[in-house]
Amino acid sequence: MLSFVRRPSFSRGCGAAALLALILTALGAAFFLGLRFSARHPAESFVAYATRLNGTTRLQVATLRSVEVFRLGDPASLLGIPLPEVIVEARAPVETTWYLDLDARWEVRRRNGVLEITAPPLQFNTPAFDVARLEYRTVKSSLWRRETPVVEKLRAALGPMARRAAAAQLPQVRDTARAQVALFVRAWILQENAAREPEIIQVRFIDEPSLLPHAPARE
């Protein structure tokens, strides 16, 4: 409790200015000390932290390694007469890296002890083939046709085929990515030195088909 023994001998103009400066200083100190976690928009703060930590605007959240088999059937005809189909396949280890764009829209909201994160859609880099272990084989041949042109067609189609295969893996990648984002968020909170760490971090992706809450990531 403050008590004033003596009234300062300010003139009216100077006294008002000094009092206003005192109030603003006190409010500024209270804001800095009590609301450090909110001093910057939370989403902006997290994105800045993740970008600084990774040195890039892509937050890598999952890497899938699998042996993929791609098959191509090539029907043909001669003078309107169907020829036997030739089928060839390629087998190779493929690595696909999934990431989140830190330049895209992120939402961070703190509510009732839960930190709710809405992340942008998951994306993936061009799948990388282990060309040293890439193998081709003929599944079905024909005496009337050569397999080499069909193998070349398959070789040219491997990139689009691998991208379609990667896109089909999205549902199984989401849970891994969700857990990884939660780890990044928890590290960000500790770095921010927030007064109270949330007990639960909940992560969802903006393009998920369901808007229902997902299982939270606990410490």
Secondary structure, 3 states (H helix, E strand, C coil): CCCCCCCCCCCHHHHHHHHHHHHHHHHHHHHHHHCHHHCCCHHHHHHHHHHHHHCCCEEEEEEEEEEEEEEEEEEEEECCEEEEEEEEEEEEEEEEEEEEECCCCCEEEEECCEEEEEECCCEECCCEECHHHCEEEEEECCCCCCCHHHHHHHHHHHHHHHHHHHHHCHHHHHHHHHHHHHHHHHHHHHHHCCCCCCCEEEEEECCCCCCCCCCCEEC
